[in-house]
Amino acid sequence: MEEKVVRKLVTSIKCDVCGQTYRLANIKVIGHHEELWFFRVRCASCQAQCLVAAIVQRKESAALGDLTEAETASFKPVLVGVDDVLDMHNFLLDFDGDFAGLFSRA
């Protein structure tokens, strides 16, 4: 698929930080192999940068996986509630930034 067309498709992706769509001028193709493309994108609004990996196909293909419909439905996004925000606030009050220690306590 032509690079310009694929870059245009990436403009429909929204920034994870601020929710704005990426501008064509801020999408750089790092490389691709067959249908797998890698892009470096920068948000014009908040300046966040990220790597995007995408499989770009001309034809529609069936989803791959062995999850049932019920299992797939369990991955639907869950809204963050007031209690969730308060719990995180309380956690961060005492958190010293030691992620290695935090994850080794599991």
C-alpha positions as CSV (number, residue, x, y, z in Angstrom):
1,M,0.0,0.0,0.0
2,E,1.3,3.5,-0.8
3,E,3.0,5.2,2.1
4,K,1.0,8.4,1.8
5,V,-2.3,6.5,2.0
6,V,-1.1,4.6,5.1
7,R,0.0,7.8,6.8
8,K,-3.4,9.3,6.1
9,L,-5.0,6.3,7.9
10,V,-2.9,7.0,11.0
11,T,-4.5,10.5,11.2
12,S,-7.6,8.8,12.5
13,I,-5.8,7.6,15.6
14,K,-6.2,9.8,18.7
15,C,-3.4,10.7,21.1
16,D,-3.6,8.7,24.4
17,V,-2.6,11.8,26.4
18,C,-4.9,14.5,25.1
19,G,-7.3,12.8,22.7
20,Q,-6.5,14.9,19.7
21,T,-5.9,13.2,16.3
22,Y,-2.5,13.2,14.8
23,R,-1.6,15.6,12.0
24,L,-0.2,14.2,8.8
25,A,3.0,16.3,9.1
26,N,3.7,14.7,12.5
27,I,3.5,11.1,11.3
28,K,6.8,9.5,10.2
29,V,7.1,6.0,8.7
30,I,9.9,4.2,10.5
31,G,9.5,1.2,8.2
32,H,7.3,-1.7,7.1
33,H,7.4,-5.3,6.1
34,E,4.5,-6.5,4.0
35,E,1.4,-5.5,6.0
36,L,3.1,-4.5,9.3
37,W,3.9,-0.8,9.5
38,F,5.8,1.2,12.2
39,F,5.3,4.9,12.7
40,R,6.7,7.6,15.0
41,V,4.0,10.1,15.8
42,R,4.0,13.4,17.7
43,C,0.9,15.1,18.9
44,A,0.7,18.7,17.7
45,S,-1.5,19.6,20.7
46,C,0.4,18.2,23.7
47,Q,3.8,17.2,22.0
48,A,3.5,13.6,23.3
49,Q,5.4,11.1,21.1
50,C,4.7,7.4,20.6
51,L,5.4,4.5,18.4
52,V,2.5,3.1,16.5
53,A,2.6,-0.4,15.0
54,A,-0.2,-1.3,12.6
55,I,-1.3,-4.1,10.4
56,V,-2.7,-2.5,7.2
57,Q,-4.6,-4.8,4.9
58,R,-6.5,-4.1,1.7
59,K,-9.0,-6.9,2.5
60,E,-11.0,-7.6,5.6
61,S,-9.8,-10.5,7.6
62,A,-11.4,-12.5,10.5
63,A,-10.3,-11.7,14.0
64,L,-7.7,-14.2,15.3
65,G,-8.1,-15.6,18.7
66,D,-9.7,-18.2,20.8
67,L,-11.8,-16.1,23.2
68,T,-15.5,-16.6,23.4
69,E,-17.9,-13.7,22.9
70,A,-18.4,-13.5,26.7
71,E,-14.6,-13.4,27.3
72,T,-14.2,-10.7,24.6
73,A,-17.0,-8.7,26.2
74,S,-15.1,-8.7,29.5
75,F,-12.4,-6.6,27.9
76,K,-14.7,-3.7,27.2
77,P,-13.5,-0.4,28.6
78,V,-14.7,0.4,32.2
79,L,-15.3,4.0,33.2
80,V,-13.1,5.4,35.9
81,G,-15.3,6.4,38.9
82,V,-14.9,8.9,41.7
83,D,-13.9,6.1,44.1
84,D,-11.1,5.0,41.7
85,V,-9.7,8.5,41.6
86,L,-9.8,8.8,45.3
87,D,-8.1,5.4,45.8
88,M,-5.3,6.5,43.4
89,H,-5.0,9.8,45.2
90,N,-4.6,8.0,48.5
91,F,-2.1,5.6,47.1
92,L,0.0,8.3,45.6
93,L,0.2,10.3,48.9
94,D,2.5,7.6,50.3
95,F,4.1,6.3,47.1
96,D,7.9,7.0,47.0
97,G,8.3,6.3,43.2
98,D,10.0,2.9,43.7
99,F,8.3,1.0,40.9
100,A,10.7,-2.0,41.2
101,G,9.8,-2.4,44.9
102,L,6.1,-2.0,44.2
103,F,6.0,-4.7,41.6
104,S,8.3,-7.1,43.5
105,R,5.7,-7.1,46.3
106,A,3.3,-9.1,44.2
